[in-house]
Amino acid sequence: MPGQDHDSEPGLGKSLESLQESAQQAAPAATASYSLIGAIILFTGIGYGVDVWKGTAPWGLVIGLMLGLVTGFYQLARAVWRR
């Protein structure tokens, strides 16, 4: 029930602590994966916008995608090697 102390059920408190610890350990990996996806989407969108604006299709899109991949994988590698 809401508002109850978690110590009243011995297994629940330990389970919640374990869940919190797992979430904290997974946070860097989740952040890195979101950074990878975000960089790809952002730079590809910018490249597409440049193509529409300047009429350079498909080069802005391709360059934006490549920049997004490089930036995203750099962020991913930084997160993995930091541990």
C-alpha positions in Angstrom: 0.0 0.0 0.0 1.2 3.6 -0.6 2.8 5.2 2.4 3.7 2.0 4.1 7.2 1.4 5.3 9.1 -1.1 3.1 10.6 -2.7 6.2 7.3 -4.3 7.0 8.0 -6.8 4.3 11.5 -8.1 4.6 11.9 -9.2 1.0 10.4 -6.1 -0.6 13.0 -3.7 0.9 15.9 -5.9 -0.3 14.3 -6.2 -3.7 13.9 -2.5 -4.1 17.5 -1.9 -3.1 18.7 -4.4 -5.6 16.5 -2.8 -8.3 17.9 0.6 -7.5 21.5 -0.7 -7.6 20.9 -2.3 -11.0 19.4 0.8 -12.4 22.4 2.9 -11.2 24.8 0.4 -12.8 22.9 0.5 -16.1 22.7 4.3 -16.3 26.0 4.8 -18.2 25.0 2.3 -20.9 21.5 3.8 -21.3 23.0 7.3 -21.6 25.5 6.1 -24.2 22.8 4.4 -26.3 20.6 7.5 -26.2 23.6 9.6 -27.2 24.3 7.4 -30.1 20.7 7.4 -31.4 20.4 11.2 -30.7 23.5 12.1 -32.5 22.5 10.1 -35.6 19.0 11.6 -35.7 20.3 15.2 -35.0 23.1 15.2 -37.6 21.0 13.4 -40.2 18.2 15.9 -39.7 20.7 18.8 -40.1 22.1 17.2 -43.3 18.6 16.8 -44.7 17.8 20.4 -43.8 20.9 21.6 -45.6 19.9 19.5 -48.7 16.5 21.1 -48.7 17.9 24.6 -48.2 20.8 24.4 -50.7 19.5 21.7 -53.1 22.5 19.5 -52.6 20.7 16.2 -52.2 21.9 13.6 -51.1 25.3 14.9 -50.0 24.1 16.8 -46.9 22.2 13.8 -45.7 25.1 11.5 -46.2 27.6 13.8 -44.5 25.1 14.4 -41.7 24.7 10.6 -41.2 28.4 10.1 -41.2 29.0 12.9 -38.6 26.2 11.4 -36.5 27.7 8.0 -36.6 31.2 9.2 -35.7 29.9 11.4 -32.9 27.6 8.8 -31.5 30.2 6.0 -31.5 32.7 8.4 -30.0 30.3 9.1 -27.1 29.6 5.3 -26.8 33.3 4.5 -26.7 33.9 7.2 -24.1 31.2 5.7 -21.8 32.5 2.2 -22.2 36.1 2.9 -21.7 35.4 5.2 -18.7 34.5 2.2 -16.6 
